[in-house]
């Protein structure tokens, strides 16, 4: 009998890698060789709260089609790249989970992975995509993206359909919901913690509120002139339901939740959706049997076709994610991290500077640094690593350019393994793009080497430097260069380059780089070039993208650090 490795529920709260028989293939299913899986809160909640011993866990996956059932209508072929949603921990289909070497999935309900998207990225989409479809379109009946104007490649502002509150916008489902709601022409209001505010604007939110604010629901109602009628609560707790109830218009409205949570107001209609409904089959949840409904499957099939088009056109892309090691063996540890939450796993504070690297995002990072200096400073010097170094270089350049006679907030800088410094200034951005014609813009968005080579002048220098670092860091960002370049010009990262930007930073600096990080040589050199040569020292260690680790090199670096401090204006004993 053929077998494969799976994550099986051993008992309530316990799961382990288990050798299991290959699953039987239902007629309307496909068999997939798994390449990546993603973890969701529903995974650990099923494990801990549901009676599902003996079932395969997991809902989100990506892989390659290896067999197609005879009743599958979608035109799958062996070898196709596929991703989507399955019902893990399903007692009526115990071999149907995603955490396995081979997955069985409802064939007509799965998505084709665009050629430019990695398996890891695609594996994060299933639950979120289905949940957004059920809530925004099957339940709330928003306009399906693209129906109003099949030829418009931009998020609609001419077909405004009203306002929606997406509570919990920084969650994986919430961020996707923001994108889809904007594509449907909605005015999007959302909530998140303060550190995710910039992230929410980058994903398209029009108004962002900090859910920590006292009386946040009342504040939202006031700011919306008591007119908000539609809410999608991606958190779905008693507390979030109460906040949403306070935000909804006094005339009533509609509240959509992901769990069996009700809006406490009788004049507000509550709708609860479960992603498992989309499969159209019976299942057990919370000790009761839920009957399958073929209409849910019919909607899901049509919805997935829409999503495939939006993924292919890059209107939709995955929420930021982390790749963890060890494959199936590492899943139990991942489930524990989800249970605990980051606050209970890593001590704070958590400061998120930038996510998409356009000039507006970099400017927000600068403002956050200013705020931190104001609250926690003053500081004598600054120590930076990798992206932190690049942001610090950009920050100091901006401060010198604003007023070269004003003292900088640091008197020396120690900068390690710099990535590429990026602009945070609209003037720099506009100076580069004002000379571009439509052909130049198309060359940039193509992200192709032969097209970028045809650019001229400063833009060729900037984009040329950028694509090198994007290619080098693709294994880290898990995004190809097209993800960053196939955008509106204002959303593209614009590299700072010493041949274009004449500003120089006057404070003493130590630049540290490893011999093995060859892909960052050019970026590090660019960062170094922005500092005055008489007060600059470079230290090279034998490692890679890291600080020195050997005893001798640690002492050498300490000596270099003492030198840079001595070159500053700090008093010496």
Number of C-alpha atoms within 10 A of each C-alpha: 5 8 13 13 18 28 25 28 24 17 14 14 15 13 23 19 19 17 14 17 13 19 17 11 18 17 13 18 23 27 24 27 20 22 20 24 28 26 21 18 10 16 20 23 14 21 24 17 12 18 20 24 20 17 24 31 33 30 28 27 33 32 26 23 23 16 17 24 17 12 13 17 12 13 9 20 13 13 13 15 22 25 31 29 29 27 29 26 29 26 19 14 16 19 27 27 27 31 28 31 20 25 29 28 27 24 25 23 26 24 23 21 23 17 9 14 18 17 23 21 24 27 26 28 24 22 25 24 23 23 24 25 25 24 26 22 19 17 15 17 11 18 18 18 22 18 11 15 11 8 8 10 12 12 19 20 13 8 14 13 16 15 19 21 27 28 26 23 31 24 16 20 23 26 28 22 27 28 21 28 28 23 25 25 22 25 20 21 23 28 25 21 15 16 16 20 21 20 21 24 15 19 20 19 26 16 16 23 20 16 18 11 11 9 12 18 21 17 17 26 19 15 13 15 10 18 19 25 19 24 27 27 27 25 19 22 16 14 11 20 25 16 22 29 26 21 26 28 22 16 11 18 18 20 26 26 24 18 15 13 19 21 23 16 18 10 14 20 15 18 19 16 18 16 22 23 23 26 25 18 16 15 18 16 16 10 8 8 10 14 12 16 14 14 13 18 19 15 18 23 20 12 20 21 15 17 20 17 16 17 19 16 13 17 17 18 19 19 17 14 13 11 14 11 10 8 14 19 14 13 23 16 11 17 19 12 15 18 16 10 11 12 11 10 12 9 8 9 7 10 13 14 23 21 14 18 22 23 22 20 22 24 23 16 24 22 14 16 17 15 12 13 14 11 9 9 12 11 11 14 18 15 13 19 20 18 17 18 25 24 28 24 26 25 22 22 25 19 16 17 15 10 10 15 8 10 12 16 17 17 20 26 25 21 25 26 28 29 25 29 29 24 27 27 16 13 9 16 20 12 12 17 15 8 10 14 9 7 12 19 18 15 19 25 21 17 19 14 12 10 15 22 14 12 19 11 10 15 21 17 18 19 20 17 19 22 21 16 18 21 15 15 17 12 10 11 15 18 17 19 23 17 18 20 24 19 16 11 16 14 17 20 24 25 27 26 21 16 12 14 12 10 16 17 22 21 22 25 30 24 24 24 28 20 13 15 14 14 15 24 17 16 23 24 18 23 24 23 16 23 25 15 14 11 17 19 18 16 16 18 20 15 16 15 18 17 19 21 12 12 8 11 17 14 13 16 19 12 11 20 19 12 17 22 21 14 16 19 12 12 7 7 3
